[in-house]
Each structure stands twice: as structure tokens, then as C-alpha cells.
Amino acid sequence: MKKHHKIIILLILTLVITACKKQGNKADIDAEFKASIPFKIARNYFVKNNVTASNLTLESKKEFNAVFGKAFASGADGSPTPIDFSKQYVVAIIKPETDLASEITIKSIKKDNENIFFTYNYSTGKKQSFTIHPSTIVILNKTEKGTIIFNELKNN
């Protein structure tokens, strides 16, 4: 019986140590990141017809206008979101044209010393009678620089 007790105690200790180690690793990973980067989503722009799906960093108004056009809508929030390219830049996520209802939702933007990690959800829904070019435009301050790494979460 004593031999079985030793095996059970050893098994329990191994499980406890393994569980503690996994939690420690997650804490270490989270500690590598600074606080989340502040950002703003630009509204009331559309992707021009000559643009293909891609993830872009746009530093100037000229670059931006080559990809996006202004889409004015009625109501208080009908004007396109202003972007000050002297202080800000844009990261755009553009998906292929589709006839499915689609949404791109930013989940988090975090930074370590050299990289900016964009985690976003791309979900598609029901078929529509028209096509869209799903996109999202994220405005960041020019003080937040780094290599952009995209992490897409898919929900269909």
C-alpha cells in the first residue's frame, strides 16, 4: 500500500507543478507587452475598386487616397473620420470582395519593443444580393512604431 501512496503523491505533485508552470508562462508572456496601444477606427470610407485584399500601413494622405474614397452618410456621424497624417498613420485590413455579410473587429493592439500585434476577428454571415469589400481602418499615433504582426481570428 505504501508504494501506491508514494505513486499517487508523486502524480499529484507533478500535476500541481505542471499547472503552476503553465500559469507562470502565461504571466511571463503577458509581461512582455506594454499596455495596449490607443487607437481609433476610421468610419465612412470605402475601398477603391482597383485595390486587392491586403494588410497595409499608410503614412501619408496621398497613399491613403490611392486606396480609400470618402463615403458620406446622413446623420451626425456621416462625415468621414478625420486623419491628421502629420501626427497619425493608418493600418488597413482589407479582405477580398465578397457577397457575404462580413465584419472585421479589432480585439486588441499591443506592442513589445519591436512589434505591434494586431489581433482581430473576421466573421462572415449570410449571402447578400450585392458585393462588399470588407475592410477596417485603424488610426494610430506616429509615436507608436514597430513591425505590424497580424493575428486573424476567424468566425464563420
C-alpha positions as CSV (number, residue, x, y, z in Angstrom):
1,M,0.0,0.0,0.0
2,K,2.8,2.4,0.8
3,K,4.2,2.1,-2.7
4,H,0.8,3.1,-4.2
5,H,0.6,6.1,-1.9
6,K,4.0,7.3,-3.0
7,I,3.0,7.0,-6.7
8,I,-0.3,8.9,-6.1
9,I,1.6,11.7,-4.1
10,L,4.2,11.9,-6.9
11,L,1.5,12.1,-9.5
12,I,-0.4,14.9,-7.6
13,L,2.9,16.8,-7.1
14,T,3.7,16.5,-10.8
15,L,0.2,17.8,-11.8
16,V,0.5,20.8,-9.3
17,I,3.9,21.7,-10.6
18,T,2.8,21.5,-14.2
19,A,-0.3,23.7,-13.5
20,C,1.9,26.3,-11.8
21,K,4.4,26.3,-14.6
22,K,1.7,26.9,-17.2
23,Q,0.3,29.9,-15.3
24,G,3.8,31.3,-14.8
25,N,4.5,31.1,-18.6
26,K,1.3,33.0,-19.4
27,A,2.3,35.7,-16.9
28,D,5.7,35.9,-18.5
29,I,4.2,36.3,-21.9
30,D,1.8,39.0,-20.8
31,A,4.6,40.8,-19.0
32,E,6.5,41.1,-22.3
33,F,3.8,43.5,-23.6
34,K,3.4,47.2,-22.8
35,A,-0.1,48.5,-22.2
36,S,-2.4,48.3,-25.1
37,I,-1.8,50.9,-27.8
38,P,-4.6,53.5,-28.1
39,F,-6.3,53.5,-31.5
40,K,-9.3,54.9,-33.3
41,I,-11.4,53.2,-36.0
42,A,-11.9,55.4,-39.1
43,R,-15.5,55.5,-40.4
44,N,-17.2,56.3,-43.7
45,Y,-14.5,55.3,-46.1
46,F,-14.7,52.7,-48.9
47,V,-12.1,50.6,-50.7
48,K,-11.5,51.7,-54.2
49,N,-12.2,49.2,-57.0
50,N,-8.6,48.8,-58.1
51,V,-7.4,47.7,-54.6
52,T,-6.9,44.0,-53.8
53,A,-7.1,42.3,-50.5
54,S,-4.1,43.1,-48.2
55,N,-2.9,44.5,-44.9
56,L,-1.4,48.0,-45.4
57,T,0.4,50.6,-43.5
58,L,-0.3,54.1,-44.9
59,E,1.8,57.0,-43.8
60,S,0.5,59.8,-46.0
61,K,-2.7,61.3,-47.3
62,K,-1.6,60.5,-50.9
63,E,-1.1,56.8,-50.0
64,F,-4.4,56.7,-48.2
65,N,-6.4,58.4,-51.0
66,A,-5.0,55.9,-53.5
67,V,-6.7,53.1,-51.5
68,F,-9.8,54.7,-50.0
69,G,-12.5,57.1,-51.0
70,K,-14.8,59.1,-48.8
71,A,-18.3,57.7,-48.2
72,F,-20.6,60.5,-46.8
73,A,-23.7,59.3,-45.0
74,S,-26.6,61.2,-43.5
75,G,-26.8,62.0,-39.8
76,A,-24.4,63.4,-37.1
77,D,-21.7,60.8,-37.8
78,G,-22.0,61.0,-41.6
79,S,-18.7,62.6,-42.4
80,P,-15.5,60.5,-42.8
81,T,-13.3,60.3,-39.7
82,P,-10.6,63.0,-40.0
83,I,-7.0,61.7,-40.1
84,D,-4.0,64.0,-39.3
85,F,-1.1,62.4,-41.2
86,S,1.4,64.8,-39.6
87,K,0.7,63.0,-36.2
88,Q,-1.0,59.8,-37.2
89,Y,-0.8,56.9,-39.6
90,V,-3.2,54.2,-40.7
91,V,-3.1,50.4,-40.7
92,A,-5.7,49.0,-43.0
93,I,-7.1,45.4,-43.1
94,I,-8.7,44.7,-46.5
95,K,-10.4,41.4,-47.3
96,P,-11.3,40.1,-50.8
97,E,-14.6,41.3,-52.3
98,T,-17.5,39.1,-51.2
99,D,-21.3,38.8,-51.4
100,L,-21.4,37.6,-47.7
101,A,-22.2,39.9,-44.9
102,S,-18.8,40.5,-43.2
103,E,-17.3,42.2,-40.2
104,I,-13.7,42.9,-39.1
105,T,-13.5,43.7,-35.4
106,I,-10.2,44.7,-33.7
107,K,-9.8,42.7,-30.5
108,S,-6.5,44.2,-29.3
109,I,-3.4,46.1,-30.4
110,K,-0.4,45.5,-28.2
111,K,3.3,46.4,-28.5
112,D,6.6,44.9,-27.4
113,N,9.9,46.6,-28.1
114,E,9.9,46.0,-31.8
115,N,6.5,44.7,-32.9
116,I,2.9,45.8,-32.9
117,F,0.5,42.9,-32.6
118,F,-3.0,43.3,-34.2
119,T,-5.5,40.7,-33.1
120,Y,-8.8,40.9,-35.0
121,N,-11.8,38.9,-35.7
122,Y,-13.1,38.4,-39.3
123,S,-16.6,37.0,-39.4
124,T,-18.8,36.3,-42.3
125,G,-22.6,35.8,-42.4
126,K,-25.4,35.4,-44.8
127,K,-25.3,35.8,-48.6
128,Q,-26.3,39.2,-49.8
129,S,-27.6,40.4,-53.2
130,F,-24.6,42.7,-53.6
131,T,-20.8,42.6,-53.0
132,I,-18.7,44.4,-50.5
133,H,-15.0,44.9,-49.9
134,P,-14.7,44.2,-46.2
135,S,-12.1,46.5,-44.5
136,T,-11.3,48.3,-41.4
137,I,-9.1,51.4,-41.0
138,V,-7.1,51.8,-37.7
139,I,-5.7,55.1,-36.9
140,L,-2.5,55.1,-34.7
141,N,-0.3,57.8,-33.4
142,K,3.1,58.1,-35.1
143,T,4.8,57.7,-31.8
144,E,3.7,54.0,-31.9
145,K,6.0,52.4,-34.4
146,G,7.0,48.8,-35.0
147,T,6.7,45.8,-37.3
148,I,3.0,45.1,-37.7
149,I,2.1,41.4,-37.0
150,F,-1.5,40.4,-37.8
151,N,-3.3,37.7,-35.9
152,E,-6.7,36.9,-37.5
153,L,-9.4,35.0,-35.6
154,K,-12.0,33.6,-38.0
155,N,-15.7,33.2,-37.1
156,N,-17.9,31.9,-39.9
